[in-house]
Amino acid sequence: MKLTHCIKSKIIIIHPMGELVINHTRPFKSYITALLNDHQPLALIINCKDIECVDSAGIGAMLSISKETKMRNIGFACFQMHDNLYGVFDAVGLIQMIPIYRTEEEALAFFQASL
């Protein structure tokens, strides 16, 4: 899995590319935790466009990030989620816990409105 990020108005945007599966969850969570520690953002949003597949460990990683951001009082959301990934999130109940937006602009607007 390849991970990149950018920061816009104190909002970290993560762009994972590849499979969010057991072998990649530890580096995924570590990457995000380091960004949260270094930047203390208003929110963290994940671009899900290029997540090819997710397994139970990947779901666990997303849940862990959701809990960590909530504990730190940091907003958390996902955007540009393809139908298959949305179906997995829906099946395990994550869509009730993690806001999902169609576009980056929608996600940014939601968090920027609270500035």
N, C-alpha and C positions, 0 to 999 in steps of 0.2 A: 504494500500500500504506500502510495506517495501522498505526502501531506504538505500543503502550502497554506499560507494565511495572509491576510492584510488587515489593517485596522482603519476604520472610518468612524470618526466622531466618537472615540472611546468604545467602539463596538468591534470585537474581533470576529472576523469572518474566516472560518476554516473551510478548506476545500480538499476533502479526502478523495483520492482516486484509486479504485481497485476494490478489493474484497475486504469487508469488515468482518473478519473471521478470527478464530481463536489465536492464530499465530500473529495477528496484527493488533490485537486489542491492547496489549500492554504498552507498546510504543504510541498508539493512538491516545490513550489516556494520559501517558506521561507528557506527551507533546502539549496537550491541552492544559494540563495542570501547570506546566512550566509557563505557558502563556498567561494563565490566570494569575500566577504568582508575580510575574514580571510586569504586567500591565494594569492590573486591577481594573478591568473594564466595566462599563455599564452593562454590557450584554455580550453573549457569545452566540453566534449563529453558525449553523453548519449547512453548507451547500451540498445537498445529497445527489446532485445530478450524476456524478460519476462513481457513486457507490454501486458496484456491480452486483454484489450479493452480501447478505448478512446471515450469520448463524446465531445460535443462542448466546455465545460469548460476545458477539457484536451487539446484540440487544442488551446484554448485561452492561457493556461499556457505555452505551447511550444512557441507560438508567443510572449508572454511577455518575456520569457527567451531569445529568439532570439533578441528582441529589447534591452533588458538590456545588453546583451553581446556586441552588436554592439555599444551601447552608451559608454561602458567601453573600447572599442577597444580590446575585447577578442574574440578569435575565438570560433565558435560554430558549432557542427556537431552531427549527430546521426550515429549509426552503428548497424548492425545485426537486421534490421527491417524486420519482417515477412510480407508476401504478403498482408494480410488484413489491417495491420496498414499502409503499404506503399500506399495502395489504398485510404485510408482515407486522408492521407497527400496529395496525388496527387489530389484528388477531391476538396480539399479546397485551393490548390495552395501553400502548404507549401514546396513542394519539390523544388520550385524555390527559396525559401528563406533560407532553411536549407540544407547544404550538407549532403548527406547520403552515407555512406560507407558500404561495405559488412562486413568488419572485423575491430576489434580494431586496428590491426596492420596497416591497410590502413589509418585509421583516424589519428593515432599517427604519422605515417610517413609524412602525409600531413603537420601537424602543426610543427613537428620537423624539417622539411626542411626549415622552415622560421626562425629558430633560428640563 
